[in-house]
Amino acid sequence: MKCLECNRKLGYTDHKNSMDELGVELCSEHRPRIKKLMLTNNTPREAIQLYYGLKEAGVSSMLEWWDGKKSIDIAISRVKLNIEIDTEYHMMTHEQAINDLEEAMHSFQNGFTTIRIPHVLIKYYLKETVTNILGIMEGLRVHIKAI
Ligand SMILES: [Zn+2]
């Protein structure tokens, strides 16, 4: 039970609060920072879980990265990969769908790839999700080299 940011040991209460609030282990100093970020950007907690899941796999990414038009849930700049967490995909309207497609077009035009991941996938298959993202990164890396 250690803070994922600073490796500080977490007591029972700290650990419990952090898991209840965020689903990841963070100390009393780092927890408020993430909560503030979530509140400001309306970040789903699955984005936080994926961010730390990637971090544990050795991938440094950015939470709520501003791409000039909007804030991206998670961005992996090395391979120009943007990850958006879909929280309400079951309620998607055609307006949302065309907005998503337009956003995807803009990011492709800027050399970025955007993938959308349903939040339940992170909730139930975090490890597999991370493994697949690693595979996507590898593919993008090869592709970037080829250009
Ligand atoms: Zn900490």
Residues whose N, C-alpha, C, O or C-beta is under 5 A from the ligand:
A	BS01	ZN	C3 E5 C6 R8 C27 H30
